[in-house]
Amino acid sequence: MSRVGRVRRRGSRPRGTGRIGRLLTVLHDDLWTWRADPLPPSVWLRWFPHGVVCLAALGVLLGDAAQLSDNGGVEPGLGFVIALSQAGAMVGALWRPVASWWLSLAAMLVGAFAVRAEMIVDGAKFTWPWPAAGIIGHMFVLLLLSLRVRTRVSMEALGLTALATYLVQGVVGAPNYQPTGQLAVILFAVVVVLGTALRGRREARAELVQQTSLTAEERARRTVLEERSRIARELHDVVAHHMSVISIQAQVAPHLVQDPPDELKENLAGIRENALEALTELRRVLGVLRSEDPETGAPLDAPGKPGAGTAPHAPQPTLDRVDALVENTRAAGLTVSVEVSGIRRALPPGVELSAYRIVQEALSNVLRHAPGARAWVHLTHLPTGVRVEVVNSSPVRRASPSQGAGHGLLGMRERVAMLGGTLTAHSLPDGGYQVSAFLPADGTDQPPPDDPNIHYYPKDGSA
């Protein structure tokens, strides 16, 4: 039989069979499934606990009124008022838990004495002093109370309720009843403990959310500071390169022209001077953008940090303030010795500032990474510049993990590269560390690198 024939035969089935099959398929797809289909968020769900409490209050109203009137012998009007007070206390506890607790306790006491007045010696026993509906109502009130107020207040309310139960049942008593005081106090204690635990959990979660928010804000602030520092470095590298090129070209241009006029020499000298001034201002801006410690977020000159006592807008420090820097470092707990050799000469402001910052960063690293170590600072003034050497011994104990951004050695290298000096920073065999830098006064005379660890940076900043 051909394929076409089979197709025609299959297509010639009765229409009813196809409709039934499609109906069963639809039912299977709609009902035979475990897919999740939650309710959309709705503000009405926030009132669900209130609805539960109101329904429970209605049940207590009907049950308590019936128990007091039918079984306790209390007049129907008085029984309804007592039950209404008990139910009203449950609803009121949603907004004013302490006042509602007093109302509930007062309603229970009035009901207990009203039932006691109707008791006879040989009569039927009644659940006294608290009926079942009254116990349930007061449990709701204590639960809402413990969820809303401090633990001390909840315990005080529980204690007074237990005291009232003891006085009514144990001291006053009644001629013929079925005691419920012990069971009621146990149930009251259970709901108070439960409510207190739920309240503590809610407060802990709220505090955790707050701490998480503060941590996120601090992390975002730290990220902003690091990004700002990175942008400052990149901007400094780009602009400093162009300013250096302008300065060099302005200095070389007169030598490329035979017998240049004096006006041209003056203009080129002015261009070079402006370029050097722009570089100086750029370095100051870079220092402002790095004016916060990447580990603590505090200013570099904060108390307890090397170089403390410098106001944010004070003049840039020089080597004359190394003694104050060392004193602040000693106050932070580091033993430091200072030695100065050579003849003190006037140095360019950039050399003075860079030498001071190198000493500052090196001592900060000793404080941070070598607890209990000793440090030695040696400044050697040479005819061609100044040599800075900071050495520390091995740490006495292990340093705690540092969350710093690592701008210490990086800043030293940048400063040395900016001035065309030499730098070495390496560990010592005894476990200590040494930082040594030479900063030339004018960048023309360089001492020979007698240490293989020394890195030389030409004046133009290229590696």
Steps between C-alpha positions, in 0.01 A plus 500: 500500500632843415586768750224720361240236573608469859477873543147507364390215724646670811335825410160341451445431873178630657513860625372403845810297578727795423302736724508258793874458457554873493282541811699236690823665394380838622391353834834324535693816432285713731458270800776239492787733591719604794612834366523789742243778462526725808264782582612846393607727785206679655468757776195316626719214623651738753165498682482122520618481866245763595225294341612189689495688831155644429358156417654359820352792696156420359538140611609607849204740521247230422669225700574705811149648513348151474729350765443779750124508452413132451762323711611770742159629592589862426223728375498509118548876486802497731642193329474667159674814629786293643535300178483821293778651710711189452446503121559877482830457682612251234426742218642798688825314561578546129553871567530555878625175653569620856162667550326201344681265737366697795148483353528124445630439853225716650231316299635164618500611863143635478384179337674286764335681792165506319512122458620454859195688626270245333683188629343266755661217690322209337444660160659417168868569471605786274843565347628769732652753538548532121262342247635341182395789275652752741831309501510504120424872488767588753753283314441706186546820697827383659631379163431834332647679801827304491528559124479877541672599826831432670568169669497660843147633449380160379646327803342756730159441343546124530604534863199713591267258321650208692472698825134577434437132428665399827308756705162410351539123503744444784413775748134587435384161369145379437269233646467274196698527175732328256840682525655645184760733649807277460424409140421862414831629642694236303323595178553870568874440554527302176344775287714769666819304432387439142417865439828615657698263278318618188556862595871438562531328164329790326729753668808293414396486135438875496841566655662264250336685213624829644855370542494358150389835367779679688754248375380547144526877535852473641602263223356739242688789660825305495443409137443865415824598673698233320346593168572866564863415574527289186357780288739743664797279410384459144434871463838579650678260265330639191521870579849476653626332186366774276624774732844338508508486121400866479769597749771304319397632159498857632847446643643338185334725240745793530789265423335389176505852353817685409519835677144494643360843586471602862120523474482135396725398788281690746179341367645150513632562851153613604347187347743280690438686827122469460533129424708446814248694709217292356687183595546630855130578535412161357711329764321696771160395364614140495605533865156637593326210327716260701455684828312211662649185638373207285490271804306708750357782291663752738723782383867415472579763759243373752616452861702185541612500137847606390496867422203576722423856574498629142180679412339407167579843352834553674821547297652183363743339749875501451795316652505753783191326638645149507564533874129570563411210275725266700357623830146421384616158386655433840175604663328233290725233660791466256862535611675721245858628478594790271842583358578794274834535324643742247459872456142620485440686174198667352307251290212550255154482665418181309808325633429613857138385485582167334775420751262576787220288351737208439601501866135533601380212283791277605430552871129444441581167336714402799213580737256306286700197392775456763350520852761539772789566259761774532558752224797711392477810283818628335505822297816570303539844340720484192614775264273355232192423710385308805500131582218362717533164669247334731582159645301293749578182688295183486154524659445362849156361420297429194323796349125502472356485146501842339218624279706783358497587135880472468582864415816501720773359278312611192504859622872478575578373152288771344673773697844365417407459134369855493836634620717261299653331805575147609306271730550164662250318721568141603501258791812439708644157589417548870130554424509879493433736214694782337385796294771715344456787257717767345333821391716725280489872550484576127490162329833543317746315722411145599705285738595158358253227599713287729210271594340257249164561668513872421259613229602801296241741370607754236393858538226471238329231706548214250601165644 
